[in-house]
């Protein structure tokens, strides 16, 4: 039987992950309104995580059908 012993003072470990790629998993468009974008962030090591990014207002209007605009928009949102 294994017995765990409580620490008097908890230890906090901060882990930094570096993400180098993303995949656009899904884009849901509400015509003339906004878009919800689901992406998968891929780290150098570790688990892939998902993020939801909202696009509305002028960003949505400026998008039109330009896929490159969407990609640049996502990259910018990930930095903020």
Number of C-alpha atoms within 10 A of each C-alpha: 3 4 5 6 6 7 7 6 6 7 7 6 6 6 5 6 12 11 14 9 11 18 12 15 11 12 14 11 13 10 8 10 11 17 18 15 18 18 18 16 18 18 15 11 9 10 10 13 12 15 13 11 15 15 19 15 11 9 15 18 13 12 15 10 9 9 10 10 14 19 14 11 16 19 12 10 12 11 6 5
